[in-house]
Amino acid sequence: MIGRVLFLPACLNIKAPDNVSVFGGRRQKPVDASQVPKTNSHEEAKRVLEKAYAEIRHLNRKVEKLEESKRKAKDERDEWKRKYKRLEDRYDD
């Protein structure tokens, strides 16, 4: 019995698989889990996950700022196009 108890932890090797298949649609590719960091405890895994979510939030804020900048640039471009068109029409006559 003691031998089994000592042997059991050696049999349990828990790690993330190298590839995880996500069955949501035909075009989805398997998820590459090779970048998943190794952790030794649940608490460490929670810290790593919180860090990842913080990075995702930071990147989402950055995307929002870039989208706003893009919208402003398009509006400015459109305004310049309108001004050009008005001047072009004025001097064509």
Backbone hydrogen bonds, N-H to C=O, Kabsch-Sander energy under -0.5 kcal/mol:
donor,donor_aa,acceptor,acceptor_aa,energy
5,V,1,M,-2.0
6,L,2,I,-2.2
7,F,3,G,-2.1
8,L,4,R,-2.3
11,C,7,F,-0.9
11,C,8,L,-1.0
12,L,8,L,-1.0
13,N,11,C,-1.2
14,I,12,L,-0.7
15,K,13,N,-0.6
20,V,31,V,-2.7
23,F,21,S,-0.6
24,G,22,V,-1.3
28,Q,25,G,-0.6
31,V,20,V,-3.6
33,A,18,D,-2.2
33,A,31,V,-0.8
34,S,18,D,-0.6
36,V,33,A,-1.4
45,A,41,S,-2.1
46,K,42,H,-2.3
47,R,43,E,-2.0
48,V,44,E,-2.4
49,L,45,A,-2.4
50,E,46,K,-2.5
51,K,47,R,-2.2
52,A,48,V,-2.1
53,Y,49,L,-2.6
54,A,50,E,-2.3
55,E,51,K,-2.1
56,I,52,A,-2.2
57,R,53,Y,-2.6
58,H,54,A,-2.3
59,L,55,E,-2.6
60,N,56,I,-2.5
61,R,57,R,-2.3
62,K,58,H,-2.2
63,V,59,L,-2.5
64,E,60,N,-2.3
65,K,61,R,-2.2
66,L,62,K,-2.4
67,E,63,V,-2.7
68,E,64,E,-2.2
69,S,65,K,-2.4
70,K,66,L,-2.5
71,R,67,E,-2.4
72,K,68,E,-2.5
73,A,69,S,-2.4
74,K,70,K,-2.4
75,D,71,R,-2.5
76,E,72,K,-2.5
77,R,73,A,-2.6
78,D,74,K,-2.7
79,E,75,D,-2.2
80,W,76,E,-2.3
81,K,77,R,-2.4
82,R,78,D,-2.3
83,K,79,E,-2.4
84,Y,80,W,-2.6
85,K,81,K,-2.5
86,R,82,R,-2.5
87,L,83,K,-2.5
88,E,84,Y,-2.9
89,D,85,K,-2.7
90,R,86,R,-2.2
91,Y,87,L,-2.3
92,D,88,E,-1.2
93,D,89,D,-0.8
